[in-house]
Amino acid sequence: MVSKDKGKQKQVTTYYDPDVIEQLRRLSEVTRVPQAVYMREALDDLLKKYAHVLRPAGRK
């Protein structure tokens, strides 16, 4: 579900603990994977976890 077309993406501003941001920065630095890729992956995982909440009523 991670979009690769930047033309279809929207920017969102959020706030995180400085320690979490530092860990994300280090992970990105070590793996050479952009931080934004990890953030999109995390959101995709979260939406998959709660997909049942987003389904229309009456569907399982």
Secondary structure, DSSP 4 states (H G I P E B T S, - for coil): -----GGG---------HHHHHHHHHHHHHHT--HHHHHHHHHHHHHHHTHHHHSPTT--
